[in-house]
Amino acid sequence: MQLKTASTTPVETPLPISQHEKTQFRARLMMQGKTVAAWCLENQLDTNAVYRCLRGLNKWHYGLSFHAVKAIRDYLSSHSS
């Protein structure tokens, strides 16, 4: 599914974060000795939005949740082993 912005450029709508991604994300943070809150501060993200995404409470289509999901997936892809 794609959303269209004002410039009619299609933007990919992120899917919900899978259980595997949640586990990987938390494990990688733990290996680095970071908390989710510390990671949020480093990445200038709203801590509550990230926690809501990790718990599956948001729809991830726009706003803070959209940016949180994108940042989590970017983090996972940049730290893939």
N, CA, C and O atoms as a GROMACS GRO file, in nm:
protein
  324
    1MET      N    1   0.084  -0.118   0.000
    1MET     CA    2   0.000   0.000   0.000
    1MET      C    3   0.089   0.124   0.000
    1MET      O    4   0.187   0.130   0.073
    2GLN      N    5   0.055   0.222  -0.080
    2GLN     CA    6   0.134   0.343  -0.088
    2GLN      C    7   0.047   0.465  -0.061
    2GLN      O    8  -0.070   0.470  -0.098
    3LEU      N    9   0.107   0.562   0.005
    3LEU     CA   10   0.041   0.689   0.028
    3LEU      C   11   0.097   0.789  -0.071
    3LEU      O   12   0.211   0.776  -0.115
    4LYS      N   13   0.020   0.888  -0.107
    4LYS     CA   14   0.070   0.993  -0.195
    4LYS      C   15   0.083   1.122  -0.115
    4LYS      O   16  -0.008   1.161  -0.042
    5THR      N   17   0.198   1.185  -0.131
    5THR     CA   18   0.220   1.312  -0.064
    5THR      C   19   0.169   1.424  -0.154
    5THR      O   20   0.118   1.398  -0.263
    6ALA      N   21   0.183   1.546  -0.108
    6ALA     CA   22   0.136   1.661  -0.185
    6ALA      C   23   0.204   1.670  -0.321
    6ALA      O   24   0.146   1.719  -0.417
    7SER      N   25   0.328   1.622  -0.329
    7SER     CA   26   0.400   1.628  -0.457
    7SER      C   27   0.372   1.504  -0.542
    7SER      O   28   0.439   1.483  -0.643
    8THR      N   29   0.275   1.424  -0.505
    8THR     CA   30   0.233   1.301  -0.571
    8THR      C   31   0.344   1.197  -0.581
    8THR      O   32   0.340   1.109  -0.667
    9THR      N   33   0.442   1.207  -0.494
    9THR     CA   34   0.547   1.106  -0.487
    9THR      C   35   0.498   0.995  -0.394
    9THR      O   36   0.464   1.022  -0.279
   10PRO      N   37   0.493   0.870  -0.443
   10PRO     CA   38   0.445   0.763  -0.356
   10PRO      C   39   0.541   0.738  -0.241
   10PRO      O   40   0.663   0.738  -0.258
   11VAL      N   41   0.483   0.716  -0.122
   11VAL     CA   42   0.560   0.688  -0.001
   11VAL      C   43   0.513   0.553   0.050
   11VAL      O   44   0.393   0.531   0.066
   12GLU      N   45   0.606   0.463   0.078
   12GLU     CA   46   0.573   0.331   0.129
   12GLU      C   47   0.520   0.342   0.271
   12GLU      O   48   0.584   0.403   0.357
   13THR      N   49   0.406   0.283   0.297
   13THR     CA   50   0.351   0.278   0.432
   13THR      C   51   0.414   0.160   0.504
   13THR      O   52   0.404   0.048   0.456
   14PRO      N   53   0.478   0.184   0.619
   14PRO     CA   54   0.542   0.072   0.688
   14PRO      C   55   0.439  -0.024   0.747
   14PRO      O   56   0.333   0.017   0.793
   15LEU      N   57   0.474  -0.150   0.745
   15LEU     CA   58   0.390  -0.251   0.808
   15LEU      C   59   0.419  -0.252   0.957
   15LEU      O   60   0.522  -0.201   1.000
   16PRO      N   61   0.330  -0.310   1.036
   16PRO     CA   62   0.358  -0.320   1.180
   16PRO      C   63   0.489  -0.393   1.204
   16PRO      O   64   0.530  -0.477   1.124
   17ILE      N   65   0.553  -0.361   1.313
   17ILE     CA   66   0.679  -0.425   1.349
   17ILE      C   67   0.649  -0.568   1.394
   17ILE      O   68   0.564  -0.590   1.480
   18SER      N   69   0.720  -0.663   1.335
   18SER     CA   70   0.697  -0.804   1.369
   18SER      C   71   0.758  -0.835   1.506
   18SER      O   72   0.841  -0.760   1.557
   19GLN      N   73   0.717  -0.946   1.562
   19GLN     CA   74   0.771  -0.989   1.691
   19GLN      C   75   0.921  -1.012   1.680
   19GLN      O   76   0.996  -0.981   1.772
   20HIS      N   77   0.964  -1.067   1.566
   20HIS     CA   78   1.106  -1.092   1.544
   20HIS      C   79   1.185  -0.960   1.544
   20HIS      O   80   1.292  -0.952   1.603
   21GLU      N   81   1.131  -0.857   1.478
   21GLU     CA   82   1.197  -0.726   1.476
   21GLU      C   83   1.203  -0.664   1.615
   21GLU      O   84   1.304  -0.604   1.652
   22LYS      N   85   1.097  -0.679   1.692
   22LYS     CA   86   1.095  -0.626   1.829
   22LYS      C   87   1.204  -0.693   1.913
   22LYS      O   88   1.277  -0.626   1.986
   23THR      N   89   1.212  -0.825   1.902
   23THR     CA   90   1.311  -0.900   1.978
   23THR      C   91   1.453  -0.862   1.937
   23THR      O   92   1.540  -0.841   2.021
   24GLN      N   93   1.474  -0.852   1.805
   24GLN     CA   94   1.606  -0.813   1.753
   24GLN      C   95   1.645  -0.674   1.801
   24GLN      O   96   1.759  -0.651   1.843
   25PHE      N   97   1.552  -0.583   1.794
   25PHE     CA   98   1.578  -0.444   1.833
   25PHE      C   99   1.620  -0.436   1.979
   25PHE      O  100   1.721  -0.375   2.013
   26ARG      N  101   1.542  -0.499   2.065
   26ARG     CA  102   1.573  -0.495   2.208
   26ARG      C  103   1.704  -0.568   2.239
   26ARG      O  104   1.781  -0.523   2.324
   27ALA      N  105   1.731  -0.680   2.170
   27ALA     CA  106   1.854  -0.755   2.194
   27ALA      C  107   1.977  -0.673   2.152
   27ALA      O  108   2.078  -0.673   2.222
   28ARG      N  109   1.968  -0.605   2.040
   28ARG     CA  110   2.082  -0.524   1.993
   28ARG      C  111   2.107  -0.406   2.086
   28ARG      O  112   2.222  -0.370   2.113
   29LEU      N  113   2.000  -0.346   2.135
   29LEU     CA  114   2.018  -0.237   2.231
   29LEU      C  115   2.083  -0.290   2.358
   29LEU      O  116   2.172  -0.226   2.415
   30MET      N  117   2.038  -0.407   2.403
   30MET     CA  118   2.093  -0.465   2.525
   30MET      C  119   2.242  -0.497   2.508
   30MET      O  120   2.321  -0.476   2.599
   31MET      N  121   2.280  -0.548   2.390
   31MET     CA  122   2.421  -0.579   2.365
   31MET      C  123   2.507  -0.453   2.370
   31MET      O  124   2.624  -0.459   2.407
   32GLN      N  125   2.450  -0.340   2.334
   32GLN     CA  126   2.522  -0.213   2.338
   32GLN      C  127   2.510  -0.145   2.474
   32GLN      O  128   2.572  -0.041   2.497
   33GLY      N  129   2.432  -0.202   2.562
   33GLY     CA  130   2.414  -0.145   2.695
   33GLY      C  131   2.326  -0.020   2.695
   33GLY      O  132   2.342   0.067   2.780
   34LYS      N  133   2.234  -0.013   2.599
   34LYS     CA  134   2.145   0.103   2.589
   34LYS      C  135   2.003   0.064   2.625
   34LYS      O  136   1.964  -0.052   2.612
   35THR      N  137   1.928   0.161   2.671
   35THR     CA  138   1.786   0.142   2.693
   35THR      C  139   1.711   0.198   2.571
   35THR      O  140   1.768   0.271   2.490
   36VAL      N  141   1.585   0.165   2.561
   36VAL     CA  142   1.504   0.220   2.453
   36VAL      C  143   1.497   0.372   2.467
   36VAL      O  144   1.503   0.445   2.368
   37ALA      N  145   1.484   0.419   2.590
   37ALA     CA  146   1.475   0.564   2.614
   37ALA      C  147   1.604   0.634   2.571
   37ALA      O  148   1.598   0.742   2.510
   38ALA      N  149   1.719   0.576   2.600
   38ALA     CA  150   1.847   0.636   2.560
   38ALA      C  151   1.860   0.638   2.408
   38ALA      O  152   1.907   0.736   2.351
   39TRP      N  153   1.818   0.530   2.344
   39TRP     CA  154   1.821   0.523   2.198
   39TRP      C  155   1.730   0.631   2.137
   39TRP      O  156   1.766   0.694   2.038
   40CYS      N  157   1.614   0.650   2.196
   40CYS     CA  158   1.521   0.753   2.149
   40CYS      C  159   1.583   0.893   2.159
   40CYS      O  160   1.570   0.973   2.067
   41LEU      N  161   1.650   0.921   2.270
   41LEU     CA  162   1.716   1.051   2.286
   41LEU      C  163   1.825   1.071   2.180
   41LEU      O  164   1.837   1.180   2.123
   42GLU      N  165   1.904   0.967   2.154
   42GLU     CA  166   2.010   0.975   2.053
   42GLU      C  167   1.953   1.002   1.914
   42GLU      O  168   2.014   1.072   1.834
   43ASN      N  169   1.837   0.946   1.887
   43ASN     CA  170   1.777   0.956   1.754
   43ASN      C  171   1.667   1.062   1.746
   43ASN      O  172   1.596   1.072   1.646
   44GLN      N  173   1.654   1.142   1.852
   44GLN     CA  174   1.556   1.251   1.857
   44GLN      C  175   1.415   1.203   1.826
   44GLN      O  176   1.343   1.264   1.747
   45LEU      N  177   1.377   1.092   1.890
   45LEU     CA  178   1.243   1.036   1.873
   45LEU      C  179   1.166   1.046   2.004
   45LEU      O  180   1.223   1.050   2.112
   46ASP      N  181   1.035   1.051   1.991
   46ASP     CA  182   0.948   1.054   2.107
   46ASP      C  183   0.946   0.914   2.170
   46ASP      O  184   0.908   0.817   2.106
   47THR      N  185   0.987   0.905   2.295
   47THR     CA  186   0.997   0.776   2.364
   47THR      C  187   0.863   0.705   2.369
   47THR      O  188   0.856   0.584   2.345
   48ASN      N  189   0.757   0.778   2.398
   48ASN     CA  190   0.624   0.715   2.406
   48ASN      C  191   0.581   0.659   2.270
   48ASN      O  192   0.520   0.552   2.265
   49ALA      N  193   0.612   0.729   2.162
   49ALA     CA  194   0.576   0.680   2.029
   49ALA      C  195   0.649   0.550   1.998
   49ALA      O  196   0.589   0.458   1.942
   50VAL      N  197   0.776   0.542   2.034
   50VAL     CA  198   0.854   0.419   2.009
   50VAL      C  199   0.797   0.304   2.092
   50VAL      O  200   0.778   0.194   2.040
   51TYR      N  201   0.770   0.329   2.220
   51TYR     CA  202   0.712   0.223   2.303
   51TYR      C  203   0.576   0.178   2.250
   51TYR      O  204   0.545   0.059   2.251
   52ARG      N  205   0.493   0.272   2.204
   52ARG     CA  206   0.362   0.235   2.148
   52ARG      C  207   0.378   0.149   2.023
   52ARG      O  208   0.301   0.056   2.002
   53CYS      N  209   0.477   0.180   1.942
   53CYS     CA  210   0.503   0.099   1.822
   53CYS      C  211   0.551  -0.040   1.860
   53CYS      O  212   0.509  -0.140   1.801
   54LEU      N  213   0.638  -0.047   1.959
   54LEU     CA  214   0.689  -0.178   2.002
   54LEU      C  215   0.578  -0.263   2.064
   54LEU      O  216   0.584  -0.386   2.057
   55ARG      N  217   0.480  -0.199   2.124
   55ARG     CA  218   0.368  -0.274   2.184
   55ARG      C  219   0.256  -0.302   2.084
   55ARG      O  220   0.163  -0.377   2.114
   56GLY      N  221   0.264  -0.242   1.966
   56GLY     CA  222   0.162  -0.265   1.865
   56GLY      C  223   0.037  -0.182   1.883
   56GLY      O  224  -0.071  -0.222   1.839
   57LEU      N  225   0.048  -0.068   1.948
   57LEU     CA  226  -0.070   0.014   1.977
   57LEU      C  227  -0.100   0.120   1.872
   57LEU      O  228  -0.208   0.177   1.870
   58ASN      N  229  -0.004   0.147   1.782
   58ASN     CA  230  -0.024   0.251   1.681
   58ASN      C  231  -0.039   0.190   1.542
   58ASN      O  232  -0.005   0.074   1.520
   59LYS      N  233  -0.089   0.271   1.449
   59LYS     CA  234  -0.112   0.222   1.313
   59LYS      C  235   0.007   0.243   1.221
   59LYS      O  236   0.011   0.186   1.111
   60TRP      N  237   0.105   0.322   1.262
   60TRP     CA  238   0.229   0.342   1.186
   60TRP      C  239   0.213   0.413   1.053
   60TRP      O  240   0.306   0.407   0.973
   61HIS      N  241   0.103   0.478   1.024
   61HIS     CA  242   0.081   0.537   0.893
   61HIS      C  243   0.142   0.675   0.876
   61HIS      O  244   0.182   0.712   0.766
   62TYR      N  245   0.149   0.753   0.982
   62TYR     CA  246   0.198   0.890   0.970
   62TYR      C  247   0.242   0.940   1.107
   62TYR      O  248   0.219   0.875   1.209
   63GLY      N  249   0.304   1.054   1.107
   63GLY     CA  250   0.340   1.120   1.232
   63GLY      C  251   0.454   1.054   1.307
   63GLY      O  252   0.544   0.994   1.248
   64LEU      N  253   0.447   1.065   1.439
   64LEU     CA  254   0.554   1.014   1.524
   64LEU      C  255   0.573   0.863   1.510
   64LEU      O  256   0.686   0.814   1.511
   65SER      N  257   0.464   0.790   1.497
   65SER     CA  258   0.473   0.644   1.485
   65SER      C  259   0.543   0.605   1.356
   65SER      O  260   0.624   0.512   1.354
   66PHE      N  261   0.511   0.675   1.248
   66PHE     CA  262   0.573   0.647   1.118
   66PHE      C  263   0.724   0.664   1.129
   66PHE      O  264   0.800   0.579   1.084
   67HIS      N  265   0.767   0.775   1.190
   67HIS     CA  266   0.910   0.802   1.203
   67HIS      C  267   0.977   0.702   1.298
   67HIS      O  268   1.092   0.665   1.277
   68ALA      N  269   0.905   0.661   1.402
   68ALA     CA  270   0.960   0.563   1.496
   68ALA      C  271   0.984   0.429   1.427
   68ALA      O  272   1.090   0.369   1.444
   69VAL      N  273   0.888   0.382   1.350
   69VAL     CA  274   0.903   0.254   1.279
   69VAL      C  275   1.016   0.262   1.178
   69VAL      O  276   1.097   0.170   1.168
   70LYS      N  277   1.023   0.373   1.104
   70LYS     CA  278   1.131   0.390   1.006
   70LYS      C  279   1.267   0.388   1.076
   70LYS      O  280   1.360   0.324   1.026
   71ALA      N  281   1.278   0.455   1.189
   71ALA     CA  282   1.406   0.461   1.261
   71ALA      C  283   1.445   0.323   1.315
   71ALA      O  284   1.562   0.285   1.310
   72ILE      N  285   1.348   0.249   1.367
   72ILE     CA  286   1.376   0.114   1.419
   72ILE      C  287   1.424   0.024   1.306
   72ILE      O  288   1.522  -0.049   1.322
   73ARG      N  289   1.357   0.029   1.193
   73ARG     CA  290   1.397  -0.055   1.079
   73ARG      C  291   1.533  -0.011   1.023
   73ARG      O  292   1.612  -0.096   0.982
   74ASP      N  293   1.559   0.119   1.020
   74ASP     CA  294   1.690   0.166   0.975
   74ASP      C  295   1.799   0.118   1.070
   74ASP      O  296   1.906   0.075   1.026
   75TYR      N  297   1.772   0.124   1.199
   75TYR     CA  298   1.868   0.077   1.299
   75TYR      C  299   1.896  -0.071   1.281
   75TYR      O  300   2.012  -0.113   1.285
   76LEU      N  301   1.792  -0.150   1.261
   76LEU     CA  302   1.810  -0.294   1.243
   76LEU      C  303   1.888  -0.326   1.116
   76LEU      O  304   1.973  -0.415   1.115
   77SER      N  305   1.861  -0.252   1.008
   77SER     CA  306   1.930  -0.281   0.883
   77SER      C  307   2.076  -0.234   0.888
   77SER      O  308   2.162  -0.295   0.826
   78SER      N  309   2.104  -0.127   0.962
   78SER     CA  310   2.241  -0.078   0.970
   78SER      C  311   2.325  -0.159   1.067
   78SER      O  312   2.448  -0.155   1.061
   79HIS      N  313   2.261  -0.233   1.157
   79HIS     CA  314   2.334  -0.314   1.255
   79HIS      C  315   2.313  -0.463   1.231
   79HIS      O  316   2.324  -0.543   1.324
   80SER      N  317   2.281  -0.500   1.108
   80SER     CA  318   2.257  -0.642   1.080
   80SER      C  319   2.387  -0.720   1.090
   80SER      O  320   2.493  -0.673   1.048
   81SER      N  321   2.377  -0.838   1.146
   81SER     CA  322   2.497  -0.920   1.167
   81SER      C  323   2.510  -1.024   1.059
   81SER      O  324   2.605  -1.102   1.059
   0.00000   0.00000   0.00000
